[in-house]
Amino acid sequence: MTLVKLAEQAFGVKHPADCSPGAQPTQGEAMLRELDGKVAVVTGGGSGIGAALARACAAAGMRVVVADVNGERAESVAAELPEGRAVAQAVDVSDAAQVDTLADLAFDTFGAVHLLCNNAGVSPAGKVWEFTADEWQWLVGVNVFGVANGLRSFVPCMIEQGEGHIVNTASGAGFVTTPRLGAYSATKHAIVAITVALRNELEGTGIGASVLVPAGVATNIGDSMVRPSVTDPDVINDEFMALAAGLDETSMQVLEPDVVAGVTLVGVQEGWPYIVMGPGQEVGVRARYDEIVEWHQRAKERFPDLP
């Protein structure tokens, strides 16, 4: 059973009826209906969601470029995929030149890129004022500049093709903010904003864009939660306890990466602007909306002349 079919069973989603090869999007419509024979590039592809995306793309008949800051992990995932249909590359996505090299590899090897998954990310935890300057640069470099570098390096050629899709991986932290994840959340909010603007700016080009917003997923991104400047085990424990206390209980339910990947490919084929999953998402978004509306109303009550 393919990962896409697994996701269909888990969530009740179906493929679009019209999946004819070479289907061209109409004005305002951009979706990559046919995956078989196309080319995908996945950053952060050496583990977790990225590895699952690489496998799902290969299972759908795509050729895959697996990129990861850890070259050995990228090679390991690529080695699992059908021979001659995958290549691996060690890439630090915060480095613009390395992402340019990745784009050159993809286009030189396979002649096109139809699906770009800007998925690499880190998630350091801590109070926002305790992050060192280097830690902020590392976090923003990977999570925000990683996406920006991917777009700059790949989008122009994808527009020339006239067909393709971009998936930028955000997080439930792109919708809501919790204690100890403020800095991480800032970068994921940025990814949501970038993707919404990107989708509008790409209208009429044949290129679509989705923001992937999973809640808890069983990955190793937690390995990056401990900041390099924090070495005291008691401090680390306190940070994690404060983080867990700030989460709604529904957010503690964990999805498997394979399910996330399967749902994502359906979202790509159907052109979903938001690929959202996880039971805590609606709770968090509604709570934030209610809080904003409440304080907007209070401001109008306090200052009746406000429009």
C-alpha positions in Angstrom: 0.0 0.0 0.0 1.4 3.4 -0.9 1.8 6.2 1.6 -0.7 8.3 -0.2 -3.3 5.5 0.0 -2.4 5.1 3.8 -3.2 8.8 4.2 -6.5 8.4 2.3 -7.6 5.6 4.6 -6.5 7.5 7.7 -8.1 10.8 6.8 -10.8 10.0 4.2 -9.2 12.1 1.5 -9.4 11.1 -2.2 -7.4 11.8 -5.3 -9.0 14.3 -7.7 -10.9 12.5 -10.5 -9.1 14.4 -13.2 -5.4 13.4 -13.0 -4.7 13.3 -16.7 -0.9 13.6 -17.5 0.1 17.1 -18.6 -3.1 18.8 -17.4 -2.4 22.5 -17.5 -3.7 24.7 -14.7 -6.2 27.4 -15.6 -5.9 31.1 -14.5 -5.9 31.1 -10.7 -5.5 27.3 -10.5 -2.1 25.7 -9.9 -1.7 22.1 -8.9 0.7 19.3 -9.8 -2.0 16.7 -10.7 0.4 14.0 -12.1 3.4 13.0 -10.0 4.6 10.0 -12.0 7.8 10.8 -13.9 8.2 14.2 -12.3 11.1 15.4 -10.1 11.0 16.4 -6.5 13.6 18.1 -4.3 13.3 17.6 -0.5 15.4 19.5 2.0 15.7 18.0 5.5 15.3 14.8 3.6 17.6 12.7 5.7 15.0 12.0 8.5 11.5 12.6 9.8 9.0 14.3 7.5 11.6 14.9 4.9 12.6 11.3 4.6 8.9 10.3 4.5 8.3 12.8 1.7 11.2 11.5 -0.3 9.9 7.9 0.0 6.3 9.0 -0.8 7.5 10.9 -3.9 9.5 7.9 -5.1 6.5 5.6 -4.5 4.4 7.9 -6.6 6.9 7.5 -9.5 8.9 10.7 -9.0 12.6 11.1 -9.3 14.0 12.6 -6.1 16.8 14.8 -4.9 17.4 14.1 -1.2 19.1 17.0 0.6 20.1 17.2 4.2 22.8 18.9 6.3 23.9 15.4 7.2 25.1 14.0 4.0 25.3 10.4 5.3 21.6 10.5 6.2 20.7 11.9 2.8 22.7 9.1 1.1 21.0 6.5 3.3 17.5 7.7 2.3 18.4 8.0 -1.4 19.8 4.4 -1.3 16.4 3.1 -0.3 14.8 4.6 -3.4 14.7 2.9 -6.8 18.1 2.8 -8.5 18.8 5.6 -10.9 15.9 7.6 -9.6 17.4 9.4 -6.6 20.5 11.4 -5.8 21.6 12.8 -2.5 23.4 16.0 -1.6 24.7 17.4 1.7 23.3 20.9 2.0 23.2 23.6 4.7 20.1 25.5 3.6 21.1 28.6 5.5 24.0 29.0 3.0 22.7 30.5 -0.3 25.6 29.2 -2.3 25.0 25.6 -1.2 21.3 25.9 -2.2 22.4 27.3 -5.6 24.6 24.2 -6.0 21.6 22.0 -5.0 19.5 23.6 -7.7 22.2 23.1 -10.3 22.5 19.4 -9.3 18.8 18.9 -9.6 18.3 20.6 -13.0 21.5 19.1 -14.4 20.7 15.6 -13.3 17.0 15.4 -14.0 16.4 18.4 -16.3 13.5 19.8 -14.3 12.1 20.3 -10.8 8.4 20.0 -10.4 8.0 19.7 -6.6 10.2 21.7 -4.2 9.8 20.8 -0.5 11.5 23.4 1.7 11.4 21.2 4.7 14.6 21.6 6.7 14.2 23.0 10.2 15.4 23.2 13.7 13.5 23.9 16.9 15.6 25.3 19.8 13.6 26.0 23.0 14.1 28.7 25.6 13.1 32.2 26.7 13.4 34.6 23.8 15.9 36.9 25.6 18.2 34.0 26.5 19.0 33.1 23.0 22.5 34.1 22.0 23.1 36.1 18.9 24.6 33.0 17.3 21.6 30.9 18.3 19.2 33.4 16.7 21.3 33.4 13.5 21.3 29.6 13.4 17.5 29.4 13.9 16.6 32.1 11.5 19.2 30.9 9.0 17.9 27.4 8.8 14.1 28.0 9.2 13.6 31.3 7.3 16.6 31.8 5.1 16.5 28.1 4.2 13.0 28.7 2.7 14.1 32.0 1.1 17.2 30.4 -0.4 15.1 27.6 -1.8 12.7 30.0 -3.4 15.4 32.2 -4.9 17.3 29.3 -6.3 14.4 27.2 -7.8 11.4 29.3 -8.5 12.6 31.2 -11.6 13.4 27.9 -13.5 10.1 26.4 -12.2 8.2 29.4 -13.7 9.9 28.8 -17.0 8.7 25.2 -17.0 5.1 26.5 -16.3 4.3 23.6 -14.0 5.2 22.8 -10.5 4.4 23.1 -6.8 6.2 24.3 -3.7 5.6 23.0 -0.2 7.1 25.0 2.7 7.0 23.2 6.0 5.8 25.4 8.9 4.3 24.0 12.1 1.4 24.4 14.5 3.8 27.0 16.0 3.1 29.0 12.8 -0.4 29.6 14.0 0.0 29.8 17.8 2.8 30.6 20.2 3.7 28.8 23.5 6.2 29.5 26.2 9.8 28.5 25.4 9.0 28.2 21.7 8.7 31.9 21.0 11.8 32.2 18.8 10.9 29.0 16.9 7.4 30.1 16.5 8.5 33.4 15.1 10.3 31.6 12.3 7.3 29.4 11.6 4.9 32.3 11.5 7.3 33.8 8.9 7.1 30.7 6.8 3.2 30.9 6.8 3.4 34.5 5.7 6.0 33.9 3.0 3.9 31.0 1.6 0.6 33.0 1.5 2.4 35.8 -0.3 4.2 33.4 -2.6 0.9 31.7 -3.6 -0.6 35.0 -4.6 2.6 36.1 -6.5 2.7 32.9 -8.4 -0.9 33.2 -9.7 -1.1 32.5 -13.4 2.4 30.9 -13.6 1.2 27.3 -13.3 3.2 27.0 -10.0 1.3 26.4 -6.8 2.3 26.8 -3.2 1.2 25.2 0.0 2.3 25.6 3.6 2.5 22.3 5.5 1.3 22.8 9.0 1.6 19.5 11.0 1.2 19.4 14.7 3.2 16.9 16.7 5.1 14.4 14.5 7.4 11.6 15.5 10.7 13.0 14.2 14.1 13.8 15.5 13.6 17.6 15.3 13.5 17.5 19.1 17.3 16.8 19.0 17.7 20.5 18.2 15.6 21.7 21.1 18.6 22.1 23.4 20.5 25.3 22.5 24.3 25.0 22.3 24.6 27.6 25.1 22.6 25.5 27.6 24.6 22.7 29.3 23.0 22.5 32.8 20.8 19.4 32.9 18.5 21.1 35.5 18.0 24.1 33.2 17.3 21.8 30.3 14.7 19.9 32.3 13.0 23.1 33.5 12.8 24.4 29.9 11.1 21.2 28.7 8.7 21.1 31.7 7.6 24.7 31.0 7.2 23.9 27.3 5.0 20.9 28.0 2.9 22.8 30.5 2.1 25.4 27.8 0.7 22.9 25.3 -3.0 22.0 25.0 -3.4 18.3 25.6 -4.7 17.7 22.1 -1.3 18.9 20.9 0.4 16.0 22.5 -1.1 13.5 20.1 1.6 12.5 17.6 1.3 11.8 13.9 3.6 9.4 12.0 5.8 11.0 9.3 4.5 8.6 6.6 0.9 9.8 7.2 2.0 13.4 7.0 3.8 12.7 3.7 0.8 10.9 2.2 -1.6 13.7 3.1 0.9 16.3 1.8 1.1 14.7 -1.7 -2.7 14.7 -1.9 -2.6 18.3 -0.9 -0.1 19.0 -3.7 -2.2 17.2 -6.3 -5.4 19.0 -5.2 -3.8 22.4 -4.8 -4.5 22.9 -1.1 -3.1 26.3 0.1 -2.9 25.0 3.7 -2.0 21.3 4.4 -3.0 21.2 8.1 -3.2 18.2 10.3 -3.2 17.4 14.0 -6.1 17.6 16.5 -4.6 20.6 18.4 -4.7 22.9 15.4 -8.3 24.0 15.5 -8.2 24.5 19.3 -5.1 26.8 19.1 -6.3 28.8 16.1 -9.8 29.4 17.6 -8.3 30.4 21.0 -6.0 32.9 19.3 -8.8 34.3 17.1 -11.1 34.7 20.1 -8.3 36.5 22.1 -7.6 38.9 19.2 -11.3 39.7 18.7 -11.8 40.2 22.5 -9.0 42.8 22.8 -10.0 44.5 19.6 -13.5 44.9 21.1 -12.0 46.2 24.3 -10.0 48.9 22.5 -13.2 50.0 20.7 -15.0 50.2 24.0 -12.2 52.2 25.6 -11.9 54.5 22.7 -15.4 54.8 21.1 -14.1 57.1 18.3 -11.9 54.3 16.9 -13.2 53.1 13.5 
